[in-house]
Amino acid sequence: MTQRLKTHRLNHLAWLLGSRFLRASFLGAGLLQPLVLTEAGLSAEQVYVSYGPIERAIDVEDLHTYARTGQLTDDLNGYRRFLTSEQLEQFRTGLTVSADLDVVTVAQFLYTSQGEAILQLLGDVIQTSGRLNGAQAIRAALILAAADSGGQFNLLNVLDQFPTEGVRVDLQQLSRVADIVFSEINQTQQVTAQIREQAAAAVEPDRALLPAPANPADPGPYRWERRSLDLHLPTNLYLPEGQKAPLVVISHGLGGNRSTFAYLAEHLASHGLAVAVVEHPGSSAAQIEALLGGRADEAIRPEEMISRPIDIQRVLDDLALAARDSALGRRLDLERIGVLGQSLGAYTTLALAGATVSPSVLEQRCPPQLSSQINLSLLVQCPVLTLPQPLPPLGDRRVQAAIAINPLDSAIFGPEGVANIDVPLMIVSGSADTVTPALAEQIRPFTWLESPESYLLLMENGTHFSTIYDPQTTAEALPVPQAAIGPNPEAAQTYIEAMGVAFFKVYLAKDDAYRQYLNPSYAAALSRPDLPAYLVRDVTLSD
């Protein structure tokens, strides 16, 4: 199994927990948990749905019949009055939607601290027949279902493997979770509409571009070469020919590597920007390979949140040393440095750009509770509280500009920590991101910025995978559900290429001719109907 395949499996697993089964069928929210010893042959025969003192039982066999035939049994027919035809069909889909996940992937992920935390949260909603937290039972059911599903790993398989005779679903708790989820969805939609209108009002339909260099969305005129360097981190260096070039450092997210943003590095280099794409061993594809192979017990350790930015500081030190007495020094301008990252790499980017960790905000927001917030990224942010304090400095004054794509930052930095960023910054967000939710992790933190040179690029319908999904690898990788990928990832990557060139040309290369591309009109010209892009300079939230 390739590293890319295993990384997709782990990302898909986390996405299933946080998105499809939680939002479309709340019974399915417990679809992935670790293994316990259970009595052979035992499986759930009934689902007990309780609301306070009121409890009703649903036969699992009736659910199988409905999923198979679309016909409600006499017992299930009594629930028809509570659901519309559309909701009933969504429920049927939720019973049968399948994921191609092998037992090793499921088990290894769910024995991580993040997997255990998700289990405990879900276990308050999905309980055993004895009304105990269902974490361990769900874990057993999920792993047994993954081992015995024959490629059809779904909710019904999990119910068939549940190690008690009944499954209890607490509708009061589930209702609270549903209210939070749909409230967050509605708020995100409202803010997206606000940003859409704001960007549209700033568009100048007849605006002509001034004479300028090449369109940043098109490949640039520079030839470039790639070098693999053995620095503090494994690094691929892309060097344009013929000039001393500013440097952009790219930091991947969890499970990425030096190929994750190769498309962007090549594009930036073709426009005369040097690019160093680093690989973080503690959170790379190789780390996920080790986890799934039983050679590691965590997808990411809390220490990685500190070592990532410090490691990039050391890479910059290494490059400065290498450039001092070599031809590299004539081609690399280390007086003009920018950073770009996605997800965990975007957190790294913000830290390097000057954001400071806020233990007080972490203490307020952690540990995450299903009854107050639905934000998977807190499972990565909160463990920073376990690290020895005070933390070492994470910022680097050499960084002069930064782009953060799908960052996680709301709790680890908080308003005061984000406000400490004093370099030009672009935050990129996808309105359908269920891993680092747009409103909580990008849009609201954008309002905390105090730097006058700040931009928000919002991709409506964009997801956490939009800028990193490579459609050319679908034959070898796990087929990620379209809802997780989002529409038109090629367009999303074009937005990043174009805005990346314009932003770094203005703020690193000091070429003001590119400023004309950093405006709503150019974003609107790039925008595609299925993945609209909006660029704004400020956002005002009602709360």
LUMFIVEX-866155 format. One record per residue (C-alpha): residue number from 1; residue in three letters; x, z, y. Coordinates in Angstrom, 3 decimals. Layout:
N
 num residuo       c1       c3       c2
 NUM     ALA        X        Z        Y
...
This chain:
543
 num residuo       c1       c3       c2
   1     MET    0.000    0.000    0.000
   2     THR    1.459   -0.999    3.389
   3     GLN    2.058    1.470    6.200
   4     ARG   -0.398   -0.471    8.364
   5     LEU   -3.091   -0.182    5.698
   6     LYS   -2.569    3.553    5.273
   7     THR   -2.556    4.106    9.028
   8     HIS   -5.815    2.186    9.349
   9     ARG   -7.289    4.294    6.561
  10     LEU   -6.409    7.546    8.311
  11     ASN   -7.672    6.333   11.688
  12     HIS  -10.853    5.050   10.042
  13     LEU  -11.352    8.391    8.334
  14     ALA  -11.143   10.282   11.624
  15     TRP  -13.413    7.750   13.289
  16     LEU  -16.062    8.137   10.596
  17     LEU  -16.082   11.892   11.076
  18     GLY  -16.371   11.661   14.821
  19     SER  -18.603    8.672   15.327
  20     ARG  -20.719    6.654   12.916
  21     PHE  -22.094    9.415   10.684
  22     LEU  -22.389   11.928   13.496
  23     ARG  -24.245    9.608   15.830
  24     ALA  -26.275    7.395   13.498
  25     SER  -27.153    9.808   10.726
  26     PHE  -26.407   13.437   11.360
  27     LEU  -26.801   14.207    7.667
  28     GLY  -23.733   12.033    7.214
  29     ALA  -21.610   13.974    9.661
  30     GLY  -19.942   15.803    6.781
  31     LEU  -18.596   12.769    5.029
  32     LEU  -14.958   13.733    4.683
  33     GLN  -13.608   17.075    3.424
  34     PRO  -10.894   18.586    1.036
  35     LEU  -11.040   19.548   -2.665
  36     VAL  -11.976   22.794   -4.397
  37     LEU  -12.413   23.606   -8.071
  38     THR  -16.043   23.106   -9.026
  39     GLU  -18.207   23.289  -12.109
  40     ALA  -18.034   19.960  -13.895
  41     GLY  -21.208   17.873  -13.733
  42     LEU  -22.900   19.930  -11.020
  43     SER  -24.462   17.913   -8.181
  44     ALA  -27.049   18.397   -5.486
  45     GLU  -30.604   17.711   -6.597
  46     GLN  -32.280   18.584   -3.322
  47     VAL  -31.536   18.602    0.397
  48     TYR  -33.102   21.620    2.080
  49     VAL  -33.868   20.947    5.728
  50     SER  -34.445   24.185    7.639
  51     TYR  -35.501   24.968   11.168
  52     GLY  -35.545   28.702   11.663
  53     PRO  -37.906   30.175    9.052
  54     ILE  -39.382   26.764    8.179
  55     GLU  -37.801   24.879    5.303
  56     ARG  -38.640   21.653    3.495
  57     ALA  -36.976   20.154    0.425
  58     ILE  -36.134   16.499   -0.146
  59     ASP  -35.219   15.257   -3.613
  60     VAL  -31.908   13.415   -3.655
  61     GLU  -33.431   10.977   -6.132
  62     ASP  -36.058   10.075   -3.521
  63     LEU  -33.252    9.236   -1.112
  64     HIS  -31.678    6.982   -3.726
  65     THR  -35.026    5.221   -4.217
  66     TYR  -35.490    4.684   -0.486
  67     ALA  -31.925    3.414   -0.054
  68     ARG  -32.312    1.034   -2.994
  69     THR  -35.810   -0.322   -2.336
  70     GLY  -36.650    0.492    1.274
  71     GLN  -39.843    2.114    0.039
  72     LEU  -40.648    5.713    0.906
  73     THR  -41.758    7.883   -2.005
  74     ASP  -44.883   10.001   -1.635
  75     ASP  -42.814   13.040   -0.675
  76     LEU  -40.724   11.142    1.883
  77     ASN  -43.752    9.399    3.311
  78     GLY  -44.754   12.674    4.928
  79     TYR  -41.795   12.352    7.272
  80     ARG  -42.832    8.912    8.542
  81     ARG  -44.797   10.413   11.433
  82     PHE  -41.635   11.976   12.831
  83     LEU  -39.601    8.745   12.937
  84     THR  -40.078    5.252   14.310
  85     SER  -39.579    2.222   12.078
  86     GLU  -36.243    1.612   13.762
  87     GLN  -35.128    5.191   13.154
  88     LEU  -36.168    4.979    9.509
  89     GLU  -34.083    1.837    9.072
  90     GLN  -31.137    3.519   10.786
  91     PHE  -31.536    6.449    8.399
  92     ARG  -31.533    4.092    5.424
  93     THR  -28.380    2.425    6.737
  94     GLY  -26.781    5.835    7.185
  95     LEU  -27.402    6.612    3.512
  96     THR  -25.703    3.490    2.224
  97     VAL  -23.043    2.453    4.747
  98     SER  -19.791    2.474    2.805
  99     ALA  -16.135    3.051    3.552
 100     ASP  -13.260    1.779    1.423
 101     LEU  -11.283    5.029    1.315
 102     ASP   -9.170    6.098   -1.632
 103     VAL   -9.070    9.676   -2.867
 104     VAL   -5.453   10.260   -1.810
 105     THR   -6.180    9.253    1.783
 106     VAL   -9.237   11.507    1.964
 107     ALA   -7.576   14.516    0.356
 108     GLN   -4.317   14.318    2.276
 109     PHE   -6.031   14.003    5.643
 110     LEU   -8.470   16.814    4.994
 111     TYR   -5.765   19.272    4.084
 112     THR   -4.212   18.858    7.512
 113     SER   -5.053   21.407   10.204
 114     GLN   -7.215   18.811   11.956
 115     GLY   -9.128   18.107    8.745
 116     GLU   -9.660   21.812    8.098
 117     ALA  -10.948   22.302   11.645
 118     ILE  -13.440   19.460   11.272
 119     LEU  -14.622   20.920    7.966
 120     GLN  -15.310   24.322    9.465
 121     LEU  -17.246   22.787   12.344
 122     LEU  -19.366   20.640   10.030
 123     GLY  -19.839   23.488    7.562
 124     ASP  -21.934   25.378   10.106
 125     VAL  -24.459   22.538   10.014
 126     ILE  -24.200   21.458    6.367
 127     GLN  -24.342   24.547    4.172
 128     THR  -24.397   25.413    0.489
 129     SER  -27.572   26.318   -1.334
 130     GLY  -26.611   29.962   -0.785
 131     ARG  -26.540   29.456    3.014
 132     LEU  -22.763   29.718    3.227
 133     ASN  -20.573   27.556    5.449
 134     GLY  -20.380   24.254    3.587
 135     ALA  -16.765   23.374    4.389
 136     GLN  -15.331   23.832    0.915
 137     ALA  -18.313   22.279   -0.852
 138     ILE  -18.278   19.253    1.433
 139     ARG  -14.564   18.919    0.832
 140     ALA  -15.052   18.857   -2.929
 141     ALA  -17.913   16.372   -2.687
 142     LEU  -16.004   13.990   -0.463
 143     ILE  -12.903   13.856   -2.584
 144     LEU  -14.839   13.562   -5.829
 145     ALA  -16.966   10.807   -4.276
 146     ALA  -13.856    8.962   -3.092
 147     ALA  -12.419    9.183   -6.602
 148     ASP  -15.602    8.019   -8.306
 149     SER  -17.189    5.658   -5.805
 150     GLY  -15.862    2.340   -7.091
 151     GLY  -15.439    1.116   -3.522
 152     GLN  -18.887    2.325   -2.441
 153     PHE  -17.995    5.608   -0.763
 154     ASN  -21.123    6.651    1.141
 155     LEU  -23.447    9.555    1.845
 156     LEU  -25.408    9.208   -1.394
 157     ASN  -22.173    9.332   -3.401
 158     VAL  -21.251   12.519   -1.589
 159     LEU  -24.642   14.128   -2.321
 160     ASP  -24.235   13.195   -5.985
 161     GLN  -20.914   15.077   -6.026
 162     PHE  -21.973   18.096   -3.959
 163     PRO  -20.956   21.149   -6.061
 164     THR  -24.113   23.207   -5.612
 165     GLU  -27.645   22.396   -6.715
 166     GLY  -28.807   22.068   -3.141
 167     VAL  -27.501   21.084    0.286
 168     ARG  -28.858   22.930    3.289
 169     VAL  -28.991   21.228    6.676
 170     ASP  -29.568   23.574    9.619
 171     LEU  -31.734   21.506   11.946
 172     GLN  -31.466   23.994   14.800
 173     GLN  -27.690   23.673   14.809
 174     LEU  -27.937   19.953   14.163
 175     SER  -30.369   19.573   17.042
 176     ARG  -27.947   21.305   19.381
 177     VAL  -25.159   18.985   18.264
 178     ALA  -27.434   15.960   18.666
 179     ASP  -28.403   17.050   22.165
 180     ILE  -24.719   17.321   23.114
 181     VAL  -23.853   13.953   21.594
 182     PHE  -26.693   12.067   23.238
 183     SER  -26.189   13.875   26.531
 184     GLU  -22.550   12.782   26.541
 185     ILE  -23.535    9.226   25.628
 186     ASN  -26.123    9.111   28.407
 187     GLN  -23.720   10.549   30.966
 188     THR  -21.061    8.024   29.999
 189     GLN  -23.559    5.182   30.295
 190     GLN  -24.663    6.410   33.715
 191     VAL  -21.101    6.695   35.007
 192     THR  -20.239    3.286   33.523
 193     ALA  -23.194    1.792   35.390
 194     GLN  -22.005    3.501   38.573
 195     ILE  -18.491    2.064   38.162
 196     ARG  -19.944   -1.362   37.315
 197     GLU  -21.939   -1.380   40.553
 198     GLN  -19.012   -0.063   42.570
 199     ALA  -16.668   -2.739   41.229
 200     ALA  -19.260   -5.485   41.693
 201     ALA  -19.770   -4.483   45.323
 202     ALA  -16.032   -4.893   45.948
 203     VAL  -15.801   -8.348   44.359
 204     GLU  -15.260  -11.237   46.790
 205     PRO  -16.708  -14.271   44.988
 206     ASP  -14.961  -16.850   47.161
 207     ARG  -11.695  -14.981   47.415
 208     ALA   -8.757  -17.332   46.973
 209     LEU   -5.474  -16.090   45.574
 210     LEU   -2.518  -16.430   47.906
 211     PRO    0.492  -18.522   46.863
 212     ALA    2.193  -16.278   44.339
 213     PRO    4.211  -16.226   41.133
 214     ALA    2.666  -17.045   37.784
 215     ASN   -0.787  -15.703   36.928
 216     PRO   -0.056  -12.361   35.197
 217     ALA   -2.524  -13.194   32.426
 218     ASP   -0.482  -16.245   31.414
 219     PRO    2.905  -16.129   29.670
 220     GLY    5.662  -15.785   32.237
 221     PRO    8.578  -18.145   32.922
 222     TYR   11.399  -15.944   31.609
 223     ARG   13.169  -16.326   28.294
 224     TRP   13.912  -13.013   26.634
 225     GLU   15.707  -11.493   23.683
 226     ARG   14.936   -8.471   21.516
 227     ARG   17.542   -5.940   20.460
 228     SER   17.093   -3.089   17.992
 229     LEU   18.947   -0.057   19.285
 230     ASP   19.902    3.172   17.537
 231     LEU   19.174    5.624   20.370
 232     HIS   17.704    9.129   20.271
 233     LEU   14.546    7.337   19.058
 234     PRO   14.469    4.026   17.197
 235     THR   13.996    1.507   20.004
 236     ASN   13.320   -2.200   20.392
 237     LEU   14.616   -3.427   23.725
 238     TYR   13.174   -6.630   25.189
 239     LEU   15.502   -8.118   27.809
 240     PRO   14.582  -11.041   30.070
 241     GLU   17.373  -13.458   30.833
 242     GLY   18.915  -14.164   34.184
 243     GLN   18.332  -11.013   36.208
 244     LYS   18.686   -7.255   36.415
 245     ALA   15.239   -6.124   35.295
 246     PRO   13.191   -2.977   35.887
 247     LEU   12.462   -1.045   32.674
 248     VAL    9.073   -0.186   31.128
 249     VAL    9.083    2.311   28.225
 250     ILE    6.165    1.998   25.787
 251     SER    4.993    4.985   23.700
 252     HIS    2.644    4.362   20.760
 253     GLY   -0.208    6.572   19.561
 254     LEU   -0.584    8.498   16.312
 255     GLY    0.279    6.259   13.363
 256     GLY    1.857    3.540   15.489
 257     ASN    5.359    2.113   15.496
 258     ARG    7.543   -0.327   17.394
 259     SER    5.291   -3.247   16.469
 260     THR    2.074   -1.727   17.820
 261     PHE    2.577   -3.059   21.343
 262     ALA    4.952   -5.923   20.541
 263     TYR    2.446   -8.356   22.052
 264     LEU    2.583   -6.495   25.362
 265     ALA    6.365   -6.070   25.338
 266     GLU    6.823   -9.800   24.830
 267     HIS    4.380  -10.586   27.635
 268     LEU    6.000   -8.197   30.110
 269     ALA    9.455   -9.515   29.228
 270     SER    8.287  -13.084   29.867
 271     HIS    7.476  -11.961   33.409
 272     GLY   10.936  -10.523   34.036
 273     LEU   10.414   -6.882   33.038
 274     ALA   12.678   -5.179   30.500
 275     VAL   10.737   -3.204   27.883
 276     ALA   11.873   -0.409   25.561
 277     VAL    9.363    0.161   22.756
 278     VAL   10.181    3.460   21.083
 279     GLU    9.062    4.908   17.761
 280     HIS    8.225    8.611   17.518
 281     PRO    9.150    9.745   13.973
 282     GLY    6.886   12.824   14.088
 283     SER    3.729   10.804   14.750
 284     SER    4.517    7.291   13.579
 285     ALA    3.250    5.111   10.754
 286     ALA    6.091    6.538    8.660
 287     GLN    4.751   10.046    9.271
 288     ILE    1.323    8.964    8.043
 289     GLU    3.004    7.351    5.038
 290     ALA    4.688   10.682    4.311
 291     LEU    1.388   12.544    4.681
 292     LEU   -0.447   10.248    2.302
 293     GLY    2.486   10.340   -0.102
 294     GLY    2.519   14.136   -0.209
 295     ARG    5.853   14.419    1.619
 296     ALA    4.287   15.928    4.770
 297     ASP    1.425   18.377    5.241
 298     GLU    0.321   17.384    8.753
 299     ALA   -0.476   14.146   10.551
 300     ILE    0.959   15.731   13.680
 301     ARG    2.460   19.140   14.349
 302     PRO    1.939   20.966   17.671
 303     GLU    5.652   20.640   18.423
 304     GLU    5.226   16.869   18.615
 305     MET    3.312   17.293   21.876
 306     ILE    6.485   18.672   23.430
 307     SER    9.106   16.604   21.639
 308     ARG    7.512   13.248   22.512
 309     PRO    8.174   13.270   26.285
 310     ILE   11.503   15.061   25.842
 311     ASP   12.611   12.440   23.319
 312     ILE   11.862    9.677   25.816
 313     GLN   13.897   11.547   28.436
 314     ARG   16.797   11.441   25.988
 315     VAL   16.261    7.732   25.304
 316     LEU   16.594    7.137   29.033
 317     ASP   19.784    9.214   29.015
 318     ASP   21.108    7.117   26.123
 319     LEU   20.291    3.866   27.930
 320     ALA   21.983    5.109   31.093
 321     LEU   25.104    5.934   29.091
 322     ALA   25.051    2.604   27.241
 323     ALA   24.584    0.666   30.469
 324     ARG   27.432    2.399   32.267
 325     ASP   30.294    0.368   30.813
 326     SER   28.657   -2.638   29.156
 327     ALA   26.952   -5.938   29.861
 328     LEU   23.657   -4.083   29.438
 329     GLY   24.226   -2.482   32.828
 330     ARG   24.093   -5.916   34.474
 331     ARG   20.702   -6.681   32.952
 332     LEU   18.911   -3.323   33.043
 333     ASP   17.856   -1.639   36.293
 334     LEU   17.548    2.050   35.448
 335     GLU   16.742    2.894   39.048
 336     ARG   13.274    1.388   38.474
 337     ILE   11.567    2.894   35.411
 338     GLY    7.912    2.875   34.350
 339     VAL    6.104    4.192   31.265
 340     LEU    3.051    3.008   29.359
 341     GLY    1.325    4.550   26.356
 342     GLN   -1.894    4.596   24.375
 343     SER   -3.761    7.667   23.097
 344     LEU   -1.082   10.193   22.136
 345     GLY    1.362    7.853   23.830
 346     ALA   -0.796    7.976   26.966
 347     TYR   -0.587   11.772   26.900
 348     THR    3.186   11.320   26.655
 349     THR    3.059    8.939   29.604
 350     LEU    1.123   11.394   31.786
 351     ALA    3.535   14.211   30.910
 352     LEU    6.528   12.075   31.885
 353     ALA    4.742   11.056   35.096
 354     GLY    4.478   14.705   36.162
 355     ALA    1.303   16.164   34.604
 356     THR    1.878   19.813   33.624
 357     VAL    0.462   21.728   30.667
 358     SER   -2.209   24.288   31.604
 359     PRO   -2.421   27.158   29.067
 360     SER   -5.326   28.706   30.997
 361     VAL   -7.495   25.591   30.599
 362     LEU   -6.563   25.350   26.927
 363     GLU   -7.656   28.958   26.416
 364     GLN  -11.027   28.180   28.008
 365     ARG  -11.650   25.031   25.950
 366     CYS  -10.209   26.093   22.601
 367     PRO  -10.972   26.295   19.776
 368     PRO  -13.495   23.437   20.039
 369     GLN  -17.078   24.257   19.093
 370     LEU  -19.723   21.769   17.959
 371     SER  -22.262   23.750   19.938
 372     SER  -20.543   23.021   23.250
 373     GLN  -18.607   19.732   23.030
 374     ILE  -17.931   16.769   20.765
 375     ASN  -14.345   15.732   21.414
 376     LEU  -12.024   14.991   18.508
 377     SER   -8.991   14.880   20.779
 378     LEU   -9.235   18.647   21.298
 379     LEU   -8.048   19.035   17.703
 380     VAL   -4.711   17.662   18.897
 381     GLN   -4.663   19.338   22.307
 382     CYS   -5.626   22.890   21.325
 383     PRO   -2.724   23.629   18.899
 384     VAL   -0.331   23.531   21.870
 385     LEU   -1.497   27.113   22.493
 386     THR    0.381   28.156   19.341
 387     LEU    3.752   27.060   20.752
 388     PRO    6.191   29.522   22.335
 389     GLN    5.668   29.875   26.068
 390     PRO    6.806   28.858   28.607
 391     LEU    7.087   25.237   27.589
 392     PRO   10.128   23.191   28.659
 393     PRO    9.733   20.699   31.545
 394     LEU    8.154   17.479   30.296
 395     GLY    8.261   15.347   33.442
 396     ASP   11.040   12.952   34.390
 397     ARG   11.716   12.145   38.037
 398     ARG   13.149    8.780   37.029
 399     VAL    9.627    7.564   36.221
 400     GLN    8.199    5.669   39.179
 401     ALA    4.953    4.231   37.788
 402     ALA    2.751    4.754   34.723
 403     ILE   -0.149    3.231   32.762
 404     ALA   -2.103    5.528   30.415
 405     ILE   -4.482    3.833   27.931
 406     ASN   -7.129    6.075   26.277
 407     PRO   -5.233    9.285   27.149
 408     LEU   -6.101   12.771   25.875
 409     ASP   -5.545   15.187   28.732
 410     SER   -8.609   17.172   29.781
 411     ALA   -7.669   20.488   28.179
 412     ILE   -3.912   20.269   27.841
 413     PHE   -3.399   19.423   31.525
 414     GLY   -6.692   20.275   33.227
 415     PRO   -7.393   19.488   36.889
 416     GLU   -4.308   21.182   38.321
 417     GLY   -1.961   19.692   35.759
 418     VAL   -3.243   16.148   36.314
 419     ALA   -3.077   16.616   40.091
 420     ASN    0.691   17.139   39.794
 421     ILE    1.159   13.433   39.020
 422     ASP    2.642   11.913   42.171
 423     VAL    3.582    8.387   41.046
 424     PRO    1.374    5.266   40.999
 425     LEU   -0.868    5.491   37.935
 426     MET   -3.400    3.299   36.156
 427     ILE   -5.738    4.932   33.635
 428     VAL   -7.388    2.566   31.144
 429     SER  -10.617    3.625   29.453
 430     GLY  -13.156    2.258   26.976
 431     SER  -16.750    3.387   27.427
 432     ALA  -17.336    3.442   23.635
 433     ASP  -14.221    5.459   22.761
 434     THR  -15.239    8.199   20.304
 435     VAL  -11.717    9.538   19.702
 436     THR  -10.737   10.292   23.300
 437     PRO  -14.167   10.123   24.999
 438     ALA  -14.113    8.109   28.212
 439     LEU  -15.928   10.537   30.482
 440     ALA  -14.145   13.683   29.301
 441     GLU  -10.634   12.304   28.826
 442     GLN  -10.249    9.456   31.308
 443     ILE  -12.952    9.120   33.962
 444     ARG  -13.262   12.776   34.947
 445     PRO   -9.460   13.325   34.850
 446     PHE   -9.100   10.240   37.071
 447     THR  -11.041   12.127   39.758
 448     TRP   -8.447   14.933   39.574
 449     LEU   -5.628   12.655   40.700
 450     GLU   -4.278   13.154   44.194
 451     SER   -1.839   10.246   44.287
 452     PRO   -3.182    7.553   46.662
 453     GLU   -1.853    4.794   44.363
 454     SER   -4.213    5.269   41.429
 455     TYR   -6.427    2.835   39.523
 456     LEU   -9.090    3.109   36.837
 457     LEU   -9.590    0.106   34.545
 458     LEU  -12.796    0.587   32.558
 459     MET  -13.698   -1.689   29.655
 460     GLU  -17.420   -1.437   28.995
 461     ASN  -17.975   -1.363   25.207
 462     GLY  -14.245   -0.866   24.704
 463     THR  -13.172    1.536   21.953
 464     HIS  -10.086    3.539   21.054
 465     PHE   -8.869    0.555   18.999
 466     SER   -9.528   -2.270   21.475
 467     THR   -5.987   -2.622   22.820
 468     ILE   -4.144   -2.016   19.547
 469     TYR   -6.228   -3.803   16.900
 470     ASP   -4.469   -6.920   15.630
 471     PRO   -6.996   -9.388   14.167
 472     GLN   -4.178  -11.277   12.438
 473     THR   -3.612   -8.321   10.082
 474     THR   -7.178   -7.917    8.835
 475     ALA   -6.337   -9.535    5.510
 476     GLU   -3.852   -6.810    4.633
 477     ALA   -5.392   -3.854    6.451
 478     LEU   -8.518   -1.822    5.811
 479     PRO  -11.516   -3.705    7.246
 480     VAL  -12.328   -1.400   10.146
 481     PRO  -16.055   -1.446   11.038
 482     GLN  -16.808   -3.665   14.004
 483     ALA  -18.301   -0.702   15.852
 484     ALA  -14.914    1.018   15.671
 485     ILE  -12.993   -2.040   16.834
 486     GLY  -15.451   -2.961   19.534
 487     PRO  -16.082   -6.484   20.735
 488     ASN  -13.334   -8.950   21.578
 489     PRO  -10.047   -7.043   21.150
 490     GLU   -8.227  -10.215   22.215
 491     ALA   -9.850   -9.882   25.656
 492     ALA   -8.925   -6.201   25.845
 493     GLN   -5.298   -7.055   25.161
 494     THR   -5.367   -9.809   27.779
 495     TYR   -6.584   -7.254   30.336
 496     ILE   -3.656   -4.982   29.477
 497     GLU   -1.172   -7.845   29.652
 498     ALA   -2.407   -9.047   33.041
 499     MET   -2.854   -5.644   34.655
 500     GLY    0.423   -4.424   33.155
 501     VAL    2.347   -7.291   34.748
 502     ALA    0.618   -6.918   38.128
 503     PHE    0.973   -3.135   38.231
 504     PHE    4.633   -2.964   37.245
 505     LYS    5.567   -5.963   39.410
 506     VAL    4.143   -4.153   42.434
 507     TYR    5.391   -0.641   41.729
 508     LEU    8.663   -1.289   39.860
 509     ALA    9.836   -4.757   40.903
 510     LYS    8.505   -4.113   44.445
 511     ASP    6.989   -7.595   44.525
 512     ASP    3.995   -7.221   46.818
 513     ALA    2.759  -10.733   46.023
 514     TYR    1.258   -9.282   42.831
 515     ARG   -0.849   -6.720   44.700
 516     GLN   -3.607   -9.319   45.051
 517     TYR   -4.183   -9.011   41.291
 518     LEU   -4.773   -5.257   41.466
 519     ASN   -8.319   -5.552   42.767
 520     PRO  -11.891   -5.777   41.440
 521     SER  -12.102   -9.522   42.093
 522     TYR   -9.245  -10.365   39.759
 523     ALA  -10.552   -7.961   37.103
 524     ALA  -13.946   -9.663   37.378
 525     ALA  -12.291  -13.075   36.961
 526     LEU  -10.610  -11.883   33.759
 527     SER  -13.735  -10.140   32.488
 528     ARG  -15.591  -11.375   29.416
 529     PRO  -19.360  -10.831   28.981
 530     ASP  -19.061   -8.879   25.729
 531     LEU  -16.264   -6.649   27.087
 532     PRO  -16.695   -6.395   30.873
 533     ALA  -13.711   -5.035   32.802
 534     TYR  -14.005   -3.098   36.049
 535     LEU  -11.141   -2.014   38.293
 536     VAL  -11.760    0.730   40.865
 537     ARG   -9.606    2.922   43.062
 538     ASP  -11.885    5.964   43.277
 539     VAL  -14.822    7.486   41.428
 540     THR  -17.212   10.190   42.605
 541     LEU  -19.023   12.152   39.900
 542     SER  -22.210   14.051   40.592
 543     ASP  -20.982   17.149   38.738
